Amino acid sequence: MVEQLAASVSNKQIGILGGTFNPPHLGHLIIADQVMTQLGLDRVLFMPDATPPHVDQKLAIDADDRVNMVADSIASNENFGLELTEVQRGGLSYTYDTMLELTQKHPENKYYFIIGGDMVNYLPKWQHIDELVKLVQFVGVRRENYPVDSPYPVLWVDVPLIDISSTMIRSRVKHGQSIKYFVTDQVAKYIKERQLYRD
């Protein structure tokens, strides 16, 4: 199923939602769907990273498990897919390197890179940001108390505030609390069967 979801896409307007997805939750799905429908995109690809640059390594589970959970999460939406470039390449991934590779593979596609409003402030610190903004259109998901000003072109989208985080879900699993309605049933089953986030 992972291979099918990661099938190549060409000549389209493609949203890219990158992240650690540790685990993926309904907030991710809502953001992807809202951006896709509001901007009229053809598809949104979920792009798990190989080695999360900002996550305590003790908390980061294997990339294969995260990919499988994303695949389970998006299987019911034909407009969602997997982008495995960063996982297959391994190591720390920089957005510029990844998007350069994707745009070279599919120069006919237009890519929309989706980030939270809290990340927009950090764009000046992104590697090769001046070149990156020529490769992708950034899409900012508006967040309360975060400014919408940026020296770079950002398309802003309003998405209902869903106060769910992967950190919260991991904590709930560790303490034996329910995660129903925070993640899809398939992901909840996957976490339980593989005893993830117990330690």
C-alpha angles and dihedrals in degrees: 000000000000091000092050092050090049093054114139120270123204140182093012144117101252130191117209119205109186127187149118093268091202082181117350112231141186092270089066091051093048092050092049093048095045094049091046095050097039093050096036094238121172095223145351119222120203110218116196116199122235100222114015107230096203102036128094103254091223088064098044113094125206116298091234091061092049091048091049092051092049089049090051091048097052101034094102095055114073090196093061123079144167126256109198101177095113096043092049092047092049129200126061112339128210118204092228093057092047096047092044088056093047095047091049090051093045110022089163092065126087112217127210113196111207120212135165118259089246090062096054091080089060096053093099087062095051115113112264091353094163090057093039094059088058090056100045142024108235116224117200120205103217115242129190115258094014119111121240094212118112136160086227129068109266127175108215123216127187113225126176109263107255108186097207124123135180088234091058092048092051090051092050092050091048091052095045095250126145120269094183111139090015092081133015117276089248092056092046089052092047092051092048096046093049095039091232122178093014096124 
